[in-house]
Amino acid sequence: MVDLKNQEKSGFSDVQRAARLSIAPMMDWTDRHCRYLHRLLSRNTLLYTEMVTSPALVRGGALHLLDFNASEHPVALQLGGSDPAELAEAARLGAEAGYDEINLNVGCPSDRVQSGLFGAVLMENPALVARCVSAMRAAVDVDVTVKCRIGVDDQNPEEILPEFLARVIATGCTRVSIHARKAWLQGLSPKENRDIPPLDYPLVHRMKELFPNLHISVNGGITTLDEAEAFLDAGLDGVMIGRSAYHSPADILCQADRRIYGDGADTTPEEAVRAMVPYIEAHLDGGGRLHQITRHMLGLFAGRPGARIWRRTLSEGVSKPGADVSLVLEALDQIETLAQTREAV
Ligand SMILES: Cc1cc2nc3c(=O)[nH]c(=O)nc-3n(C[C@H](O)[C@H](O)[C@H](O)COP(=O)(O)O)c2cc1C
């Protein structure tokens, strides 16, 4: 079990090492409650926030978007934006808040994001990306990294990706995550853009050969820790996992410390549930709602005995009047009773 109390508040020195495995930034999903849960399952894995836009922080003053729990380190703030000065200011605010890394989103294809010239559309403007990264690097001491696609629309990834990465490297940036598929900015929804454009992992491997000093994490379609290990064994520096880590966090994270970092014992979802109890109580005492936390816990037992009972107990019970942490303990009790029954058979 990861003891969150014993983790340093800040100054995590080796984010690069943590980036061997990272949990991708996911809007509405990787909020602070989700990250708290993930951290209970793995002490070493690098966690990313949801994207926070630089206008929201700098012009909107929405500093609450930077809130996180001290136990979340190593944790990276992902920013969206394309104005170098504004991104620099947003990065400064993020570093001041204690984030271990500031990441620029050059991969998100949503309409809203396109209209503000954020995200994947920036693949078409590597010079602007370089100006943004340079300005951010000048503003903070922590790592500034980029999460990108292999291209957009009719771009030829073989040509444009090396050029894009060379520009990014020239700013002094040493780490990127590459979602190994294009974004098709016209005609596909953001969700379709995570599934339909074909994955090209060999291209990511070729980028590693071309830029051996660049720390490259591969992202997209990776669903098991076995696959993650295979990418690391094949020479990539890191693996970033999104949806599978959210839907089946125990499968991705419980063995990650031992297998990916050679550091620490395996964890269990049951232990994580128990460790969530005081966190949930504090959240409820502060006026928060149970659902805000339990929605991230629904997949904890995915693929394990009792997964359906767990999910159903939590999702049906959460909206009942007076629902509190006892619901979570009741669901856990059902899982444990089931396990004992199976052992006895
Ligand atoms: C619900 C959801 C929200 C996402 N939000 C972001 C985001 O804020 N920033 C970003 O760079 N990518 C975002 N992504 C993309 C993921 O970071 C990741 O690149 C993508 O899901 C592919 O990885 P996977 O196949 O392991 O899920 C999001 C994905 C999902 C499913």
PDBQT file of the ligand as one rigid body, heavy atoms in Angstrom, charges set to zero:
ROOT
HETATM    1  C1  LIG A 401     -12.393  11.753 -21.685  1.00  0.00    +0.000 C 
HETATM    2  C2  LIG A 401     -11.081  12.135 -22.318  1.00  0.00    +0.000 A 
HETATM    3  C3  LIG A 401     -10.597  13.421 -22.160  1.00  0.00    +0.000 A 
HETATM    4  C4  LIG A 401      -9.366  13.791 -22.729  1.00  0.00    +0.000 A 
HETATM    5  N1  LIG A 401      -8.864  15.039 -22.470  1.00  0.00    +0.000 NA
HETATM    6  C5  LIG A 401      -7.604  15.348 -22.883  1.00  0.00    +0.000 A 
HETATM    7  C6  LIG A 401      -6.967  16.560 -22.468  1.00  0.00    +0.000 A 
HETATM    8  O1  LIG A 401      -7.501  17.360 -21.693  1.00  0.00    +0.000 OA
HETATM    9  N2  LIG A 401      -5.721  16.812 -22.946  1.00  0.00    +0.000 N 
HETATM   10  C7  LIG A 401      -5.076  15.944 -23.785  1.00  0.00    +0.000 A 
HETATM   11  O2  LIG A 401      -3.953  16.207 -24.190  1.00  0.00    +0.000 OA
HETATM   12  N3  LIG A 401      -5.650  14.800 -24.171  1.00  0.00    +0.000 NA
HETATM   13  C8  LIG A 401      -6.874  14.478 -23.710  1.00  0.00    +0.000 A 
HETATM   14  N4  LIG A 401      -7.409  13.252 -24.025  1.00  0.00    +0.000 N 
HETATM   15  C9  LIG A 401      -6.628  12.305 -24.840  1.00  0.00    +0.000 C 
HETATM   16  C10 LIG A 401      -5.786  11.390 -23.926  1.00  0.00    +0.000 C 
HETATM   17  O3  LIG A 401      -4.851  12.143 -23.179  1.00  0.00    +0.000 OA
HETATM   18  C11 LIG A 401      -5.034  10.352 -24.765  1.00  0.00    +0.000 C 
HETATM   19  O4  LIG A 401      -4.143  11.022 -25.624  1.00  0.00    +0.000 OA
HETATM   20  C12 LIG A 401      -5.976   9.495 -25.617  1.00  0.00    +0.000 C 
HETATM   21  O5  LIG A 401      -7.084   9.053 -24.850  1.00  0.00    +0.000 OA
HETATM   22  C13 LIG A 401      -5.243   8.298 -26.206  1.00  0.00    +0.000 C 
HETATM   23  O6  LIG A 401      -4.724   7.470 -25.195  1.00  0.00    +0.000 OA
HETATM   24  P1  LIG A 401      -5.481   6.091 -24.746  1.00  0.00    +0.000 P 
HETATM   25  O7  LIG A 401      -5.739   5.314 -25.994  1.00  0.00    +0.000 OA
HETATM   26  O8  LIG A 401      -4.519   5.422 -23.801  1.00  0.00    +0.000 OA
HETATM   27  O9  LIG A 401      -6.746   6.523 -24.082  1.00  0.00    +0.000 OA
HETATM   28  C14 LIG A 401      -8.635  12.862 -23.491  1.00  0.00    +0.000 A 
HETATM   29  C15 LIG A 401      -9.141  11.574 -23.645  1.00  0.00    +0.000 A 
HETATM   30  C16 LIG A 401     -10.332  11.197 -23.056  1.00  0.00    +0.000 A 
HETATM   31  C17 LIG A 401     -10.832   9.780 -23.208  1.00  0.00    +0.000 C 
ENDROOT
TORSDOF 0
